[in-house]
Amino acid sequence: MNEQKDPIIFVIDDDASICDSLRDLLGSAGLNVQTFASAQEFLASPSTDAASCLVLDVQLPGINGLDLQQELTKLDAQIPIIFITGHGDIPMSVRAMKGGAIEFLTKPFRDEDLLNAVEQAVNRSRQVVRLNNKPAHEESYCKDKLRSEISFSDIVGQSAALRLVLKEVETVADTDSTVLIYGETGTGKESIARAIHNLSLRHAKPFVKLNCAAIPTGLLESELFGHEKGAFTGAIAQHMGRFELAHGGTLFLDEVGEIPLELQPKLLRVLQEQEFERLGSTRTTHVNVRIVAATNRDLAQMTRGKQFREDLYFRLNVFPIHLPPLRERTGDIPLLVRHYVDKYSQRMNKRVETIPPEAIAALSKYAWPGNIRELQNFIERSVILTSGNVLRVQAKEMQLDSPVAPSTGGTLEEIEREHILQVLSETDGVIGGRFGAALRLGLKRTTLLSKMQKFGISAERKYVAVSDEDQAARAKPQRQKITRNIL
């Protein structure tokens, strides 16, 4: 890919009117735009390497957008992708974002949202060029860094609150500055710390963690700085502390507010001087360690109450990152649910394909006092309890007033049958194709027909699958409305 003075944006959509609208919008922002009616047409173009960004419809004739994304990944074509769709769902958006997409927008969307996403994609494209043009001896590092920047593999979500955090992570990662992550228990502070390490120049060195609240006070000094044989009763051998183990890399001090006052001066010294002595030794050990700390307590308040040293607080609080609780990023809950359902289904060798919309709605209303960790544990338990392919969720476990499945009083098969009937009703009985119930349910057309037969759902005239051409004609007024509202 060559860096362009004027970025070129490639738009792939089988609706010519949407292509025209996007060309006008992006052109008004000073961008060059080329449009394609299909993925095949795009792949056949000799100028694909010139693209700074790809704005891609999900539902395309022939090769769909998600399959094109996968194909480009196989070809190592590092083109940032923005997905647009008129019929998005959770599994679709999760797959797209896991594949490294910059954004997943559902029509109609605001001009500003698309333009912001394109700006981010163009900046990413330029960064790819710079990284790929690094000297050969830096090539391995650049590739690792690029992969990390494109995807925070342990962090799931698209909310504005989370994006702000990730932007701060990218800003501070390449420095050696100390970072202090604030957040309630279970918000994912360790994942953020790992992301900082993975994006840093220290990424090939150790990432060592220590939960300061989990170590008895009498042993914490030894865990941090190590000890010599015979330093105290029970010290039968020399022990390396976490600072030595993290030499050259990153030390993550979780729950740093729990470090006792008498130990804080020694921690302050190693932060300032990068040196310490093991317990029982007079020899000074020098280290090169970057500190990322985390706490669920108000350290500023603790300093005012003389529970935490003010000088240590200022030394730790160089670059604070505030991680929002899950209740402040409820828009991420559907993605997190799908992520953990997939994770535990694979681990338990199950095929939990359907998450009832009622379940997503109820899970999004719950306050989640234990944050992501509570949600993760809840989904793991739900997958264990699920014997079919529809996620079984119990509202009473979250003390909700309303059920989280179409029929909490029935069997799993009854719940699944009711959900299929509901989706068939919403799609006017259409089964297959781009606007059908099968796609909405995340099933193949033949699988849905088999389930209908199993559940005694009659394949009446209104349930017979129609061609994409008939469905497109049926949906034409809707697509025209989308075209008018998209820009």
C-alpha positions as CSV (number, residue, x, y, z in Angstrom):
1,M,0.0,0.0,0.0
2,N,1.4,3.4,-0.9
3,E,0.7,6.5,1.1
4,Q,-1.5,8.9,-0.9
5,K,-1.4,12.6,-0.7
6,D,-5.2,12.5,-1.1
7,P,-6.6,9.3,0.5
8,I,-8.7,7.1,-1.7
9,I,-11.8,5.6,-0.2
10,F,-13.3,2.5,-1.9
11,V,-17.1,2.0,-1.4
12,I,-18.6,-1.4,-2.1
13,D,-22.5,-1.5,-2.2
14,D,-24.9,-3.0,-4.7
15,D,-27.2,-0.1,-4.3
16,A,-26.1,2.6,-6.8
17,S,-28.0,5.4,-5.1
18,I,-26.1,4.7,-1.8
19,C,-22.8,4.6,-3.7
20,D,-23.7,8.0,-5.2
21,S,-24.7,9.5,-1.8
22,L,-21.5,8.2,-0.1
23,R,-19.4,9.6,-3.0
24,D,-20.9,13.0,-2.5
25,L,-20.5,13.0,1.3
26,L,-16.9,11.8,1.2
27,G,-16.0,14.0,-1.7
28,S,-17.2,17.0,0.2
29,A,-14.6,16.1,2.9
30,G,-11.9,16.3,0.3
31,L,-11.6,12.5,-0.3
32,N,-11.2,10.6,-3.5
33,V,-13.8,7.9,-3.9
34,Q,-14.1,4.8,-6.1
35,T,-17.3,2.7,-6.0
36,F,-17.9,-1.0,-6.8
37,A,-21.2,-2.9,-7.0
38,S,-19.8,-6.2,-5.7
39,A,-16.8,-7.8,-4.0
40,Q,-15.9,-9.6,-7.2
41,E,-15.6,-6.3,-9.0
42,F,-13.5,-4.8,-6.3
43,L,-11.1,-7.8,-6.2
44,A,-10.7,-7.6,-10.0
45,S,-9.7,-4.0,-9.8
46,P,-5.9,-3.4,-10.4
47,S,-6.0,-0.4,-8.0
48,T,-7.1,-2.1,-4.8
49,D,-3.7,-1.6,-3.1
50,A,-4.2,2.2,-3.4
51,A,-7.1,2.1,-1.0
52,S,-6.8,4.0,2.3
53,C,-10.1,2.7,3.5
54,L,-12.9,0.3,2.5
55,V,-16.5,1.2,3.2
56,L,-18.2,-2.1,2.8
57,D,-21.9,-3.2,2.7
58,V,-22.4,-6.5,4.6
59,Q,-25.0,-7.9,2.3
60,L,-23.6,-8.2,-1.2
61,P,-24.4,-10.4,-4.1
62,G,-21.9,-13.3,-4.4
63,I,-19.2,-12.7,-1.9
64,N,-20.7,-10.9,1.1
65,G,-18.9,-8.3,3.1
66,L,-17.8,-10.5,6.0
67,D,-16.4,-13.1,3.6
68,L,-14.5,-10.4,1.7
69,Q,-13.0,-9.2,5.0
70,Q,-11.8,-12.7,5.7
71,E,-10.4,-13.0,2.1
72,L,-8.5,-9.8,2.5
73,T,-7.0,-11.0,5.8
74,K,-5.8,-14.1,4.1
75,L,-4.2,-12.0,1.4
76,D,-2.6,-9.8,4.1
77,A,-4.2,-6.8,2.5
78,Q,-4.0,-4.3,5.4
79,I,-7.0,-2.1,4.3
80,P,-9.0,-0.6,7.2
81,I,-12.6,-1.6,6.8
82,I,-15.8,0.2,7.8
83,F,-19.0,-1.9,7.6
84,I,-22.4,-0.5,6.8
85,T,-25.6,-2.5,6.8
86,G,-29.3,-2.0,6.9
87,H,-29.9,-5.3,8.7
88,G,-27.2,-5.6,11.4
89,D,-27.3,-8.0,14.3
90,I,-25.1,-8.9,17.2
91,P,-23.3,-12.0,15.8
92,M,-22.6,-10.1,12.6
93,S,-21.1,-7.0,14.3
94,V,-19.1,-9.2,16.7
95,R,-17.6,-11.1,13.8
96,A,-16.8,-7.9,12.0
97,M,-15.1,-6.3,14.9
98,K,-13.2,-9.4,15.8
99,G,-11.9,-9.4,12.2
100,G,-10.4,-6.0,12.9
101,A,-13.1,-3.7,11.4
102,I,-12.8,0.0,12.4
103,E,-16.5,0.5,12.7
104,F,-19.9,-1.2,12.2
105,L,-22.6,1.2,11.3
106,T,-26.3,0.4,10.9
107,K,-28.3,2.4,8.3
108,P,-29.5,5.1,8.7
109,F,-26.5,6.6,10.4
110,R,-25.2,10.2,10.9
111,D,-22.8,11.8,8.5
112,E,-20.5,12.6,11.4
113,D,-20.3,9.0,12.5
114,L,-19.2,7.8,9.1
115,L,-16.8,10.7,8.6
116,N,-15.2,10.1,12.0
117,A,-14.8,6.4,11.2
118,V,-13.2,7.2,7.8
119,E,-10.8,9.7,9.4
120,Q,-9.8,7.0,11.9
121,A,-9.3,4.5,9.1
122,V,-7.2,6.8,7.0
123,N,-5.0,7.5,10.0
124,R,-4.7,3.8,10.6
125,S,-3.8,3.3,6.9
126,R,-1.0,5.8,7.1
127,Q,0.3,4.2,10.2
128,V,0.4,0.8,8.4
129,V,2.5,2.4,5.7
130,R,4.9,3.9,8.3
131,L,5.2,0.6,10.1
132,N,5.7,-1.4,6.9
133,N,8.5,1.0,5.8
134,K,10.5,0.5,9.0
135,P,14.1,-0.9,8.8
136,A,14.4,-4.7,8.4
137,H,15.7,-5.1,11.9
138,E,12.5,-3.6,13.3
139,E,10.2,-5.6,11.1
140,S,9.1,-8.2,13.7
141,Y,8.3,-5.6,16.3
142,C,6.3,-3.5,13.8
143,K,4.1,-6.4,12.7
144,D,3.4,-7.3,16.4
145,K,2.6,-3.7,17.2
146,L,0.4,-3.4,14.2
147,R,-1.6,-6.5,15.1
148,S,-2.0,-5.2,18.7
149,E,-3.2,-1.8,17.5
150,I,-5.7,-3.2,15.1
151,S,-7.4,-5.4,17.7
152,F,-7.5,-5.4,21.5
153,S,-8.1,-9.1,21.7
154,D,-9.2,-9.2,25.3
155,I,-11.3,-6.0,25.2
156,V,-14.8,-6.2,23.7
157,G,-17.0,-3.2,23.1
158,Q,-17.7,-0.2,20.9
159,S,-19.1,2.4,23.3
160,A,-17.8,5.9,23.4
161,A,-16.7,5.5,27.0
162,L,-14.6,2.4,26.1
163,R,-13.2,4.1,23.0
164,L,-12.0,7.0,25.0
165,V,-10.1,4.6,27.3
166,L,-8.5,2.8,24.3
167,K,-7.4,6.1,22.8
168,E,-5.7,6.9,26.1
169,V,-4.1,3.5,26.1
170,E,-2.7,4.1,22.6
171,T,-1.5,7.5,23.6
172,V,0.5,6.4,26.7
173,A,1.6,2.9,25.6
174,D,4.8,3.9,23.8
175,T,6.1,6.0,26.7
176,D,7.6,4.7,29.9
177,S,5.3,6.8,32.1
178,T,3.7,5.2,35.1
179,V,0.0,4.6,34.6
180,L,-2.7,4.4,37.3
181,I,-5.9,2.7,36.2
182,Y,-9.0,3.5,38.3
183,G,-12.0,1.3,38.2
184,E,-14.5,-0.8,40.1
185,T,-13.9,-4.4,40.8
186,G,-14.4,-6.5,37.7
187,T,-14.2,-3.7,35.1
188,G,-11.2,-5.2,33.3
189,K,-8.3,-3.3,34.7
190,E,-5.8,-6.1,34.1
191,S,-6.9,-6.3,30.4
192,I,-6.2,-2.6,30.0
193,A,-2.8,-3.0,31.7
194,R,-2.0,-5.9,29.3
195,A,-3.0,-3.7,26.3
196,I,-0.6,-1.0,27.5
197,H,2.2,-3.5,27.7
198,N,1.4,-5.2,24.4
199,L,1.4,-1.8,22.6
200,S,4.7,-0.7,24.2
201,L,8.3,-1.1,23.2
202,R,8.5,-3.6,26.1
203,H,6.0,-6.0,24.5
204,A,8.6,-8.7,24.0
205,K,9.6,-8.6,27.7
206,P,7.8,-10.0,30.7
207,F,4.4,-8.8,31.9
208,V,4.3,-9.5,35.6
209,K,1.3,-9.0,37.8
210,L,0.8,-8.8,41.5
211,N,-2.5,-8.4,43.4
212,C,-1.4,-6.4,46.4
213,A,-4.7,-7.3,48.2
214,A,-4.2,-11.0,47.8
215,I,-0.8,-11.2,49.6
216,P,-0.5,-11.2,53.4
217,T,1.1,-8.0,54.7
218,G,4.0,-9.9,56.1
219,L,4.9,-11.4,52.8
220,L,4.2,-8.5,50.4
221,E,7.7,-7.0,50.7
222,S,9.3,-10.3,49.8
223,E,6.9,-10.7,46.8
224,L,7.9,-7.3,45.6
225,F,11.6,-7.2,46.2
226,G,12.6,-10.8,46.9
227,H,14.6,-12.3,49.8
228,E,17.9,-14.1,50.5
229,K,18.0,-17.5,52.0
230,G,17.6,-17.3,55.8
231,A,16.3,-13.7,55.7
232,F,13.4,-14.8,57.9
233,T,11.9,-17.9,59.4
234,G,10.8,-20.1,56.5
235,A,13.1,-18.5,53.9
236,I,14.8,-21.7,52.9
237,A,16.0,-20.5,49.5
238,Q,16.7,-17.3,47.6
239,H,13.6,-15.8,46.2
240,M,13.3,-13.3,43.3
241,G,10.7,-10.6,43.7
242,R,8.3,-9.3,41.1
243,F,10.5,-6.3,40.3
244,E,13.4,-8.6,39.2
245,L,11.1,-10.9,37.3
246,A,9.7,-7.9,35.4
247,H,13.1,-6.5,34.4
248,G,12.9,-4.9,31.0
249,G,9.1,-5.3,30.9
250,T,6.0,-4.2,32.8
251,L,4.9,-4.8,36.4
252,F,1.2,-4.5,37.0
253,L,0.4,-3.7,40.6
254,D,-3.3,-4.4,41.1
255,E,-5.1,-3.0,44.1
256,V,-2.1,-0.8,44.8
257,G,-4.2,1.1,47.5
258,E,-3.8,-2.0,49.7
259,I,-0.1,-1.6,50.2
260,P,0.6,-0.9,53.9
261,L,2.0,2.5,54.8
262,E,5.2,1.0,56.2
263,L,6.1,-0.5,52.8
264,Q,5.2,2.5,50.7
265,P,8.6,4.3,51.1
266,K,10.4,1.3,49.7
267,L,8.0,1.2,46.7
268,L,8.4,5.0,46.2
269,R,12.2,4.5,46.1
270,V,12.1,1.8,43.5
271,L,9.8,3.9,41.4
272,Q,12.1,6.9,41.6
273,E,15.5,5.2,41.5
274,Q,14.8,1.8,39.9
275,E,16.8,0.1,42.6
276,F,16.2,-1.9,45.8
277,E,17.7,-4.5,48.1
278,R,16.3,-7.9,48.7
279,L,15.3,-8.8,52.2
280,G,18.4,-10.0,54.0
281,S,20.8,-8.5,51.5
282,T,22.9,-5.3,51.5
283,R,23.5,-5.5,47.7
284,T,21.6,-3.0,45.6
285,T,19.8,-4.5,42.7
286,H,19.1,-2.2,39.7
287,V,16.1,-2.9,37.4
288,N,14.4,-1.3,34.4
289,V,10.7,-1.7,35.0
290,R,7.6,0.2,33.8
291,I,4.8,0.4,36.4
292,V,1.1,0.1,35.6
293,A,-1.0,0.2,38.8
294,A,-4.7,-0.2,39.4
295,T,-7.1,0.5,42.2
296,N,-10.8,0.5,43.0
297,R,-10.2,3.0,45.8
298,D,-10.0,6.8,45.9
299,L,-6.3,7.3,46.5
300,A,-6.6,11.1,46.6
301,Q,-9.1,10.7,49.5
302,M,-6.8,8.2,51.1
303,T,-3.9,10.7,51.0
304,R,-6.1,13.3,52.7
305,G,-6.9,10.8,55.4
306,K,-3.2,9.9,55.8
307,Q,-3.9,6.3,54.7
308,F,-1.7,6.6,51.6
309,R,1.6,8.6,51.1
310,E,1.0,11.7,49.1
311,D,4.4,11.5,47.4
312,L,3.7,7.9,46.3
313,Y,0.3,8.9,45.1
314,F,1.8,11.7,42.9
315,R,4.4,9.3,41.6
316,L,1.8,6.7,40.6
317,N,-0.7,9.1,39.2
318,V,1.4,10.3,36.3
319,F,-1.1,9.2,33.7
320,P,-4.5,8.3,35.2
321,I,-7.0,6.2,33.2
322,H,-10.6,5.9,34.5
323,L,-12.3,2.7,33.4
324,P,-16.1,3.0,33.4
325,P,-18.3,0.5,35.1
326,L,-20.4,-1.7,32.9
327,R,-23.6,0.2,33.8
328,E,-22.1,3.2,32.0
329,R,-21.4,1.3,28.8
330,T,-24.6,-0.8,28.5
331,G,-24.3,-0.6,24.7
332,D,-21.4,-3.0,25.0
333,I,-23.4,-5.7,26.8
334,P,-24.8,-7.4,23.7
335,L,-21.3,-7.7,22.2
336,L,-19.9,-9.0,25.5
337,V,-22.7,-11.5,25.8
338,R,-22.1,-12.9,22.3
339,H,-18.3,-12.9,23.0
340,Y,-18.7,-15.0,26.2
341,V,-21.4,-17.3,24.7
342,D,-19.0,-18.1,21.9
343,K,-16.1,-18.5,24.2
344,Y,-17.8,-20.9,26.6
345,S,-19.7,-22.8,23.9
346,Q,-16.5,-23.6,22.3
347,R,-14.9,-24.6,25.5
348,M,-17.8,-26.9,26.5
349,N,-18.2,-28.3,22.9
350,K,-21.7,-26.8,22.6
351,R,-23.4,-25.0,19.8
352,V,-25.3,-22.1,21.4
353,E,-26.3,-20.2,18.3
354,T,-29.3,-18.1,19.4
355,I,-29.5,-15.5,22.1
356,P,-33.2,-14.4,22.5
357,P,-33.7,-10.7,22.1
358,E,-35.6,-10.7,25.4
359,A,-32.5,-12.0,27.1
360,I,-30.3,-9.2,25.6
361,A,-32.9,-6.6,26.7
362,A,-33.0,-7.9,30.3
363,L,-29.2,-8.3,30.5
364,S,-28.8,-4.7,29.3
365,K,-31.2,-3.4,32.0
366,Y,-29.4,-5.2,34.9
367,A,-27.0,-3.0,36.9
368,W,-24.1,-5.6,37.0
369,P,-22.6,-4.5,40.4
370,G,-19.7,-7.0,39.7
371,N,-19.2,-5.5,36.2
372,I,-17.7,-7.6,33.4
373,R,-16.5,-10.3,35.7
374,E,-20.0,-10.8,37.0
375,L,-21.4,-10.9,33.4
376,Q,-18.7,-13.3,32.3
377,N,-19.5,-15.7,35.2
378,F,-23.2,-15.4,34.6
379,I,-22.9,-16.3,30.9
380,E,-20.6,-19.2,31.7
381,R,-23.3,-20.5,34.1
382,S,-26.0,-20.0,31.5
383,V,-24.0,-21.9,28.8
384,I,-23.6,-24.8,31.3
385,L,-27.4,-24.8,31.8
386,T,-28.2,-24.7,28.1
387,S,-28.8,-28.1,26.5
388,G,-30.0,-26.8,23.1
389,N,-28.9,-24.1,20.8
390,V,-30.9,-21.3,22.4
391,L,-29.2,-19.7,25.4
392,R,-31.0,-20.4,28.6
393,V,-31.0,-17.5,30.9
394,Q,-32.8,-17.3,34.3
395,A,-34.1,-13.8,35.2
396,K,-34.4,-14.8,38.9
397,E,-30.7,-15.1,39.2
398,M,-30.4,-11.3,38.5
399,Q,-33.5,-10.5,40.6
400,L,-35.3,-9.1,37.5
401,D,-39.0,-8.6,37.5
402,S,-39.5,-9.7,33.8
403,P,-38.5,-12.9,32.1
404,V,-35.5,-12.9,29.9
405,A,-36.6,-15.6,27.5
406,P,-39.8,-15.8,25.4
407,S,-41.3,-18.4,27.7
408,T,-39.6,-19.0,31.1
409,G,-42.2,-21.5,32.0
410,G,-41.7,-23.8,29.1
411,T,-39.0,-26.2,28.0
412,L,-36.0,-25.0,25.9
413,E,-37.6,-26.5,22.8
414,E,-40.8,-24.5,23.5
415,I,-38.7,-21.3,24.0
416,E,-36.9,-21.9,20.7
417,R,-40.1,-22.6,18.9
418,E,-41.7,-19.4,20.2
419,H,-38.7,-17.4,19.2
420,I,-38.7,-18.8,15.6
421,L,-42.4,-18.0,15.3
422,Q,-41.7,-14.5,16.5
423,V,-39.0,-13.9,14.0
424,L,-41.0,-15.4,11.2
425,S,-43.8,-13.0,12.0
426,E,-41.4,-10.0,12.0
427,T,-40.1,-11.0,8.6
428,D,-43.6,-11.5,7.1
429,G,-42.9,-15.2,6.8
430,V,-39.8,-14.9,4.6
431,I,-37.3,-17.7,5.4
432,G,-34.2,-17.4,3.2
433,G,-32.4,-14.7,1.4
434,R,-31.1,-11.3,2.6
435,F,-34.3,-10.3,4.4
436,G,-35.3,-13.6,5.8
437,A,-35.8,-15.2,9.2
438,A,-32.8,-17.5,8.8
439,L,-30.4,-14.6,8.6
440,R,-32.0,-12.9,11.5
441,L,-31.7,-16.1,13.6
442,G,-28.1,-16.7,12.5
443,L,-29.1,-20.1,10.9
444,K,-28.8,-21.6,7.5
445,R,-32.0,-21.7,5.5
446,T,-32.0,-25.5,5.5
447,T,-31.4,-25.6,9.2
448,L,-34.4,-23.3,9.8
449,L,-36.6,-25.4,7.6
450,S,-35.5,-28.5,9.5
451,K,-36.3,-26.8,12.8
452,M,-39.7,-25.7,11.6
453,Q,-40.5,-29.3,10.6
454,K,-39.3,-30.5,14.0
455,F,-41.4,-28.0,15.9
456,G,-44.5,-28.5,13.7
457,I,-44.4,-25.0,12.2
458,S,-46.3,-25.4,9.0
459,A,-44.6,-24.2,5.8
460,E,-47.6,-22.3,4.6
461,R,-47.4,-20.0,1.6
462,K,-46.3,-17.1,3.8
463,Y,-43.4,-19.1,5.1
464,V,-42.0,-20.2,1.8
465,A,-38.6,-18.8,1.0
466,V,-38.6,-16.4,-1.9
467,S,-35.8,-15.3,-4.1
468,D,-33.5,-12.4,-3.3
469,E,-34.9,-10.5,-6.3
470,D,-38.5,-10.8,-5.0
471,Q,-37.3,-9.8,-1.5
472,A,-35.4,-6.8,-2.9
473,A,-38.5,-5.7,-4.8
474,R,-40.6,-6.1,-1.6
475,A,-38.0,-4.1,0.3
476,K,-37.5,-1.4,-2.4
477,P,-39.4,1.3,-0.6
478,Q,-37.5,0.7,2.6
479,R,-34.1,0.9,0.8
480,Q,-35.2,4.2,-0.8
481,K,-36.0,5.5,2.6
482,I,-32.5,4.4,3.8
483,T,-31.0,6.2,0.9
484,R,-32.7,9.4,1.8
485,N,-31.8,9.2,5.5
486,I,-28.3,7.9,5.2
487,L,-26.6,11.2,4.6
